[in-house]
Amino acid sequence: MNNPVLNVNSVSKDFGGIRALDEVNLVVGDKEIVALIGPNGAGKTTFFNCITGIYTPTSGDVSIDPKAEGKTVRINGRKPNIVTELGMARTFQNIRLFHSMTALENVMIGTHCRTKSSIWGAISRNKATRQEEQAVIQRAYELLKLVDLEEYVNELASNIPYGKQRRLEIARALATDPFLLLLDEPAAGMNPQETLELEQLITDIRQQFNISIMLIEHDMKMVMSMSDRIYVLDYGRMIADGTPQEIAENPAVIKAYLGEDDDD
């Protein structure tokens, strides 16, 4: 594993008397593709919510090192917008787009955390503001082209096919210029061909942007073929981690997914 950009140490999350995450440890290395898998209700999305500021962990630490230089920043309790500004971007299990806005406008919104124009600049429409606006439009269009959505540039998000809406959400996340891209079930609802194309897109994103990627996904064929390492959650506990081959042969993982007895 390369130098870590994300280090999660003994993170737990309680909701009343229910422990959704229990002493979870996880590391994502620089430019790695890491998958987080587990049965429904295992706590995967809760984990994403804890590391992106939607939830504050009950205990434990979440630290990031955007440049993998050994200079960590603890982000527990930071608000989601601050986490995004620090370089962690995500998509959601249930697509969250601005449906009354165009594809281009959705991606432009993602650049907001990197723009510098002031309110006065927006009112006066000075040269610097106009130049930045043109740069934002150009960047958004390039990202739409990357995810093969340039034909929908002026289409309302609500009119774009479901599978392509997921690609649009990825483009918006990339517009924030992240060092770590978090994808929550990106292949959900896609047909086999769309899933294959998505797998290639994710691999291309890692290579082109030189970033780390972490995904939650139920499509095991996709997970096994593209992941460098895999973590497995079950009832809020991390029960295994390793290479795809190690995970495929792990008795505890087989038991969690299939309900089989792991004793010989």
C-alpha beads as a LAMMPS data file, in Angstrom:
LAMMPS data file: protein, C-alpha beads

264 atoms
263 bonds

1 atom types
1 bond types

-500.0 500.0 xlo xhi
-500.0 500.0 ylo yhi
-500.0 500.0 zlo zhi

Masses

1 110.0

Atoms # bond

1 1 1 0.000 0.000 0.000
2 1 1 1.166 3.525 -0.795
3 1 1 1.342 6.258 1.845
4 1 1 -2.115 6.729 3.378
5 1 1 -4.350 9.681 2.486
6 1 1 -7.140 8.557 4.827
7 1 1 -6.681 6.934 8.212
8 1 1 -9.699 5.837 10.238
9 1 1 -8.805 4.716 13.747
10 1 1 -11.262 2.890 16.048
11 1 1 -14.321 4.814 14.848
12 1 1 -17.621 3.964 16.508
13 1 1 -21.056 5.482 15.960
14 1 1 -24.006 5.062 18.299
15 1 1 -27.630 5.959 17.634
16 1 1 -29.255 5.847 21.041
17 1 1 -28.667 2.315 22.297
18 1 1 -27.723 0.988 18.868
19 1 1 -24.074 0.771 17.814
20 1 1 -23.986 1.169 14.031
21 1 1 -20.176 1.155 13.806
22 1 1 -17.943 -0.591 16.309
23 1 1 -14.223 0.245 16.534
24 1 1 -13.744 0.428 12.750
25 1 1 -10.205 0.787 11.389
26 1 1 -9.506 1.540 7.732
27 1 1 -6.723 3.039 5.621
28 1 1 -6.776 4.274 2.027
29 1 1 -3.417 4.632 0.330
30 1 1 -2.358 7.231 -2.191
31 1 1 -3.889 6.518 -5.631
32 1 1 -5.519 3.298 -4.402
33 1 1 -8.940 1.956 -5.330
34 1 1 -10.386 0.544 -2.125
35 1 1 -13.789 -1.105 -1.791
36 1 1 -15.976 -1.309 1.305
37 1 1 -18.410 -4.191 1.081
38 1 1 -20.832 -5.983 3.361
39 1 1 -24.429 -7.190 3.608
40 1 1 -27.305 -4.704 3.655
41 1 1 -27.415 -2.905 6.989
42 1 1 -23.744 -3.546 7.731
43 1 1 -23.038 0.164 8.313
44 1 1 -21.314 1.084 5.058
45 1 1 -23.171 4.333 4.336
46 1 1 -23.016 5.253 8.027
47 1 1 -19.244 4.920 7.717
48 1 1 -19.197 7.286 4.724
49 1 1 -21.373 9.721 6.654
50 1 1 -18.960 9.634 9.611
51 1 1 -15.875 10.409 7.560
52 1 1 -17.503 13.163 5.461
53 1 1 -18.970 15.207 8.308
54 1 1 -22.634 14.274 8.019
55 1 1 -22.295 12.375 11.301
56 1 1 -19.791 12.977 14.078
57 1 1 -18.270 9.709 15.320
58 1 1 -19.145 8.772 18.882
59 1 1 -15.501 7.831 19.389
60 1 1 -12.342 7.323 17.361
61 1 1 -10.417 9.492 14.936
62 1 1 -10.608 10.313 11.225
63 1 1 -7.468 11.847 9.735
64 1 1 -6.511 12.847 6.219
65 1 1 -3.200 13.518 4.502
66 1 1 -4.146 14.971 1.084
67 1 1 -0.615 14.920 -0.347
68 1 1 0.456 11.667 1.356
69 1 1 3.386 13.488 2.935
70 1 1 2.878 12.412 6.526
71 1 1 1.143 15.674 7.450
72 1 1 -2.193 14.531 8.858
73 1 1 -5.240 16.637 9.662
74 1 1 -7.891 15.384 12.086
75 1 1 -11.351 16.049 10.647
76 1 1 -13.681 14.739 13.359
77 1 1 -16.622 17.085 13.739
78 1 1 -15.820 19.147 10.640
79 1 1 -18.878 20.199 8.643
80 1 1 -19.464 18.503 5.261
81 1 1 -18.610 21.660 3.286
82 1 1 -15.280 21.939 5.103
83 1 1 -14.509 18.271 4.462
84 1 1 -15.206 18.889 0.779
85 1 1 -12.924 21.930 0.760
86 1 1 -10.202 19.774 2.335
87 1 1 -10.461 17.408 -0.628
88 1 1 -12.895 14.577 0.103
89 1 1 -15.811 14.412 -2.346
90 1 1 -18.620 11.876 -2.503
91 1 1 -21.647 10.627 -4.360
92 1 1 -24.723 9.218 -2.670
93 1 1 -26.583 5.921 -2.639
94 1 1 -29.738 7.847 -3.501
95 1 1 -28.820 10.283 -6.270
96 1 1 -28.748 13.890 -5.068
97 1 1 -28.754 16.190 -8.057
98 1 1 -30.350 19.598 -8.577
99 1 1 -33.073 18.275 -10.871
100 1 1 -34.325 21.677 -12.037
101 1 1 -30.836 22.654 -13.173
102 1 1 -28.967 21.556 -16.280
103 1 1 -26.173 19.011 -16.316
104 1 1 -23.671 21.820 -16.870
105 1 1 -25.032 23.850 -13.960
106 1 1 -24.905 20.818 -11.654
107 1 1 -21.212 20.342 -12.361
108 1 1 -20.499 24.076 -12.100
109 1 1 -21.884 24.008 -8.559
110 1 1 -19.196 21.480 -7.659
111 1 1 -16.496 24.057 -8.431
112 1 1 -17.897 26.534 -5.893
113 1 1 -15.488 25.471 -3.135
114 1 1 -12.529 26.358 -5.399
115 1 1 -13.687 29.718 -6.766
116 1 1 -12.371 33.047 -5.454
117 1 1 -14.801 35.682 -6.722
118 1 1 -16.371 37.869 -4.051
119 1 1 -19.970 39.012 -3.771
120 1 1 -18.819 42.432 -5.004
121 1 1 -17.166 40.809 -8.003
122 1 1 -20.378 38.971 -8.836
123 1 1 -22.332 42.234 -8.647
124 1 1 -19.869 44.396 -10.554
125 1 1 -19.008 41.686 -13.095
126 1 1 -15.345 42.754 -13.118
127 1 1 -12.794 41.180 -15.429
128 1 1 -11.476 38.676 -12.888
129 1 1 -14.980 37.440 -12.128
130 1 1 -15.845 37.047 -15.805
131 1 1 -12.638 35.147 -16.467
132 1 1 -13.226 32.840 -13.542
133 1 1 -16.800 32.203 -14.669
134 1 1 -15.599 31.213 -18.131
135 1 1 -12.998 28.911 -16.587
136 1 1 -15.701 27.266 -14.463
137 1 1 -17.929 26.712 -17.503
138 1 1 -15.028 25.238 -19.467
139 1 1 -14.043 22.968 -16.586
140 1 1 -17.617 21.749 -16.145
141 1 1 -17.911 20.977 -19.852
142 1 1 -14.630 19.043 -19.815
143 1 1 -15.861 16.922 -16.906
144 1 1 -19.161 16.237 -18.681
145 1 1 -17.153 15.106 -21.695
146 1 1 -15.016 12.876 -19.483
147 1 1 -18.092 11.027 -18.194
148 1 1 -19.591 10.904 -21.702
149 1 1 -22.418 13.341 -20.996
150 1 1 -21.572 16.237 -23.318
151 1 1 -24.767 15.633 -25.307
152 1 1 -26.750 16.437 -22.138
153 1 1 -24.913 19.673 -21.347
154 1 1 -28.066 21.826 -21.485
155 1 1 -30.517 19.111 -20.428
156 1 1 -32.267 19.319 -17.076
157 1 1 -30.886 16.702 -14.686
158 1 1 -34.395 15.304 -14.180
159 1 1 -34.597 14.430 -17.898
160 1 1 -31.316 12.502 -18.016
161 1 1 -31.500 8.670 -17.907
162 1 1 -30.943 7.132 -14.481
163 1 1 -27.579 5.504 -15.204
164 1 1 -26.259 8.737 -16.664
165 1 1 -27.467 10.684 -13.630
166 1 1 -24.996 8.637 -11.608
167 1 1 -22.241 9.685 -13.998
168 1 1 -23.352 13.294 -13.610
169 1 1 -23.003 13.011 -9.842
170 1 1 -19.462 11.697 -10.303
171 1 1 -18.636 14.665 -12.556
172 1 1 -19.948 17.082 -9.941
173 1 1 -17.823 15.417 -7.255
174 1 1 -14.737 15.647 -9.473
175 1 1 -15.405 19.354 -9.953
176 1 1 -14.460 19.889 -6.297
177 1 1 -10.897 18.789 -7.160
178 1 1 -10.667 15.971 -4.591
179 1 1 -7.701 13.892 -3.508
180 1 1 -10.153 11.158 -2.450
181 1 1 -13.362 10.321 -4.308
182 1 1 -15.999 8.383 -2.342
183 1 1 -18.601 6.522 -4.404
184 1 1 -21.662 5.096 -2.634
185 1 1 -23.056 2.248 -4.760
186 1 1 -22.219 3.887 -8.108
187 1 1 -23.448 0.879 -10.120
188 1 1 -26.838 0.629 -8.405
189 1 1 -29.616 0.330 -10.969
190 1 1 -27.269 -0.058 -13.913
191 1 1 -27.451 -2.834 -16.493
192 1 1 -24.384 -5.061 -17.117
193 1 1 -23.097 -2.941 -20.010
194 1 1 -23.439 0.284 -18.041
195 1 1 -21.604 -1.358 -15.135
196 1 1 -18.698 -2.363 -17.363
197 1 1 -18.482 1.175 -18.729
198 1 1 -18.600 2.584 -15.192
199 1 1 -15.784 0.287 -14.111
200 1 1 -13.630 1.599 -16.944
201 1 1 -14.567 5.187 -16.094
202 1 1 -13.524 4.772 -12.453
203 1 1 -10.213 3.223 -13.502
204 1 1 -9.639 6.079 -15.954
205 1 1 -10.433 8.676 -13.279
206 1 1 -7.823 7.220 -10.951
207 1 1 -5.212 7.334 -13.700
208 1 1 -6.097 10.716 -15.171
209 1 1 -6.561 12.631 -11.914
210 1 1 -3.989 10.730 -9.814
211 1 1 -6.428 10.419 -6.928
212 1 1 -7.553 7.748 -4.518
213 1 1 -11.011 6.206 -4.840
214 1 1 -13.106 4.388 -2.270
215 1 1 -16.384 2.771 -3.203
216 1 1 -19.262 0.980 -1.571
217 1 1 -20.620 -1.551 -4.019
218 1 1 -22.712 -4.733 -4.123
219 1 1 -21.620 -5.832 -7.594
220 1 1 -18.931 -8.294 -6.540
221 1 1 -17.663 -8.893 -10.071
222 1 1 -16.933 -5.199 -10.412
223 1 1 -15.392 -4.971 -6.933
224 1 1 -13.108 -7.951 -7.433
225 1 1 -11.861 -6.848 -10.844
226 1 1 -10.948 -3.235 -10.058
227 1 1 -10.080 -2.970 -6.345
228 1 1 -6.546 -2.919 -4.980
229 1 1 -7.825 -3.804 -1.516
230 1 1 -11.199 -4.623 0.034
231 1 1 -12.632 -4.084 3.523
232 1 1 -15.653 -6.037 4.752
233 1 1 -18.182 -4.734 7.297
234 1 1 -20.752 -6.907 9.042
235 1 1 -23.102 -5.562 11.735
236 1 1 -20.875 -2.519 12.141
237 1 1 -17.670 -4.493 12.697
238 1 1 -14.775 -4.845 10.292
239 1 1 -14.441 -8.582 9.817
240 1 1 -11.819 -8.745 7.042
241 1 1 -9.528 -6.761 4.792
242 1 1 -7.105 -7.761 2.065
243 1 1 -6.650 -8.254 -1.640
244 1 1 -9.605 -9.404 -3.754
245 1 1 -8.285 -12.969 -3.752
246 1 1 -7.826 -12.973 0.019
247 1 1 -11.349 -11.654 0.547
248 1 1 -12.866 -14.182 -1.874
249 1 1 -11.298 -17.015 0.116
250 1 1 -11.978 -15.632 3.602
251 1 1 -14.322 -17.932 5.593
252 1 1 -15.708 -15.054 7.686
253 1 1 -16.679 -13.152 4.533
254 1 1 -18.315 -16.219 3.000
255 1 1 -20.298 -16.740 6.194
256 1 1 -21.415 -13.085 6.340
257 1 1 -22.682 -13.143 2.757
258 1 1 -23.989 -16.680 2.458
259 1 1 -24.782 -17.640 6.015
260 1 1 -22.541 -20.656 5.742
261 1 1 -20.775 -22.303 8.645
262 1 1 -17.104 -21.391 8.489
263 1 1 -16.060 -24.526 10.381
264 1 1 -14.649 -27.444 8.406

Bonds

1 1 1 2
2 1 2 3
3 1 3 4
4 1 4 5
5 1 5 6
6 1 6 7
7 1 7 8
8 1 8 9
9 1 9 10
10 1 10 11
11 1 11 12
12 1 12 13
13 1 13 14
14 1 14 15
15 1 15 16
16 1 16 17
17 1 17 18
18 1 18 19
19 1 19 20
20 1 20 21
21 1 21 22
22 1 22 23
23 1 23 24
24 1 24 25
25 1 25 26
26 1 26 27
27 1 27 28
28 1 28 29
29 1 29 30
30 1 30 31
31 1 31 32
32 1 32 33
33 1 33 34
34 1 34 35
35 1 35 36
36 1 36 37
37 1 37 38
38 1 38 39
39 1 39 40
40 1 40 41
41 1 41 42
42 1 42 43
43 1 43 44
44 1 44 45
45 1 45 46
46 1 46 47
47 1 47 48
48 1 48 49
49 1 49 50
50 1 50 51
51 1 51 52
52 1 52 53
53 1 53 54
54 1 54 55
55 1 55 56
56 1 56 57
57 1 57 58
58 1 58 59
59 1 59 60
60 1 60 61
61 1 61 62
62 1 62 63
63 1 63 64
64 1 64 65
65 1 65 66
66 1 66 67
67 1 67 68
68 1 68 69
69 1 69 70
70 1 70 71
71 1 71 72
72 1 72 73
73 1 73 74
74 1 74 75
75 1 75 76
76 1 76 77
77 1 77 78
78 1 78 79
79 1 79 80
80 1 80 81
81 1 81 82
82 1 82 83
83 1 83 84
84 1 84 85
85 1 85 86
86 1 86 87
87 1 87 88
88 1 88 89
89 1 89 90
90 1 90 91
91 1 91 92
92 1 92 93
93 1 93 94
94 1 94 95
95 1 95 96
96 1 96 97
97 1 97 98
98 1 98 99
99 1 99 100
100 1 100 101
101 1 101 102
102 1 102 103
103 1 103 104
104 1 104 105
105 1 105 106
106 1 106 107
107 1 107 108
108 1 108 109
109 1 109 110
110 1 110 111
111 1 111 112
112 1 112 113
113 1 113 114
114 1 114 115
115 1 115 116
116 1 116 117
117 1 117 118
118 1 118 119
119 1 119 120
120 1 120 121
121 1 121 122
122 1 122 123
123 1 123 124
124 1 124 125
125 1 125 126
126 1 126 127
127 1 127 128
128 1 128 129
129 1 129 130
130 1 130 131
131 1 131 132
132 1 132 133
133 1 133 134
134 1 134 135
135 1 135 136
136 1 136 137
137 1 137 138
138 1 138 139
139 1 139 140
140 1 140 141
141 1 141 142
142 1 142 143
143 1 143 144
144 1 144 145
145 1 145 146
146 1 146 147
147 1 147 148
148 1 148 149
149 1 149 150
150 1 150 151
151 1 151 152
152 1 152 153
153 1 153 154
154 1 154 155
155 1 155 156
156 1 156 157
157 1 157 158
158 1 158 159
159 1 159 160
160 1 160 161
161 1 161 162
162 1 162 163
163 1 163 164
164 1 164 165
165 1 165 166
166 1 166 167
167 1 167 168
168 1 168 169
169 1 169 170
170 1 170 171
171 1 171 172
172 1 172 173
173 1 173 174
174 1 174 175
175 1 175 176
176 1 176 177
177 1 177 178
178 1 178 179
179 1 179 180
180 1 180 181
181 1 181 182
182 1 182 183
183 1 183 184
184 1 184 185
185 1 185 186
186 1 186 187
187 1 187 188
188 1 188 189
189 1 189 190
190 1 190 191
191 1 191 192
192 1 192 193
193 1 193 194
194 1 194 195
195 1 195 196
196 1 196 197
197 1 197 198
198 1 198 199
199 1 199 200
200 1 200 201
201 1 201 202
202 1 202 203
203 1 203 204
204 1 204 205
205 1 205 206
206 1 206 207
207 1 207 208
208 1 208 209
209 1 209 210
210 1 210 211
211 1 211 212
212 1 212 213
213 1 213 214
214 1 214 215
215 1 215 216
216 1 216 217
217 1 217 218
218 1 218 219
219 1 219 220
220 1 220 221
221 1 221 222
222 1 222 223
223 1 223 224
224 1 224 225
225 1 225 226
226 1 226 227
227 1 227 228
228 1 228 229
229 1 229 230
230 1 230 231
231 1 231 232
232 1 232 233
233 1 233 234
234 1 234 235
235 1 235 236
236 1 236 237
237 1 237 238
238 1 238 239
239 1 239 240
240 1 240 241
241 1 241 242
242 1 242 243
243 1 243 244
244 1 244 245
245 1 245 246
246 1 246 247
247 1 247 248
248 1 248 249
249 1 249 250
250 1 250 251
251 1 251 252
252 1 252 253
253 1 253 254
254 1 254 255
255 1 255 256
256 1 256 257
257 1 257 258
258 1 258 259
259 1 259 260
260 1 260 261
261 1 261 262
262 1 262 263
263 1 263 264
